Amino acid sequence: MSSLDKRLEAFRRLPLRAQLALITSTQANSALAQNQEYIEGLERVHAECLRESTPQQKAIYEKAQINLTSP
């Protein structure tokens, strides 16, 4: 398993709101934002986790999403 695969597998185990925070902070970091493969992997895993989440998990996530994306 590659290093990227290991990181994405660890990312998969995070709560949805933590995943969102990590994606947001990665995109905001000038050095990390250059690794498009990594960001795409994070977004892909996050979308999979979101599809598989319960209604309760989605409600918590939506609140976190509003807080993270509001100026």
N, C-alpha and C positions, 0 to 999 in steps of 0.2 A: 504494500500500500504506500503510495507516494505521500510526501509531506502535505501536499494540498489536500489529498483525500482524508488524511488524518485530521487536519484542521476543520474540514467541512463536516466530518463525522462528529467531532466535539461540538461544533456549532449547532448541529441538528439537535443535540440534547438540551440546549438552552431554552428557556421560556420564550415565547413569541416576542414579548416586549424587549427582552434582552437581545434577541436576534435583530430586531429593528434598530435598537440603540447601537449595536455593533456595526451594522450596515451604514447607518447615518454617520457615525464617527469615522469609519474607514473612508467613506467618500469625502469627508471634510479634511482628511489628512493628506497633505500634498504628496508625500512619499508613497503612501499606501494606495491612493487613488490612481496611481499610474499602473497598478497591477490589475488590468481589466479582467483577466481570467479569474482572479480571486474574487473580485466583486460580482462577476456574473455567477460564479459558483455559490456565493453567499445568497444572492437573490433567488437562484433556482431552488436551493434547499429551503429557504424561507417560504417560498411559494408552495412547495410541497407540504411543509409543516402547517401552513395556514389552511390548505385544503383539507388536511386530516384533523384539524382542531375541532374541539367541541364548541357548541354555542357559547358556553360560559367563557372558554378561553378566548374566543373571538371578541366577546364584549370587553374583556380586560385589555385585549390587544388594541381595540379601536380607541379606547380611552388613552392608552399610551401613545398611539399614533397621533392623536390630536395634540397631546402635550409636546411631543418631539418635533412636530412639524409646524407648530404655531410660532410666529415670530415673537 
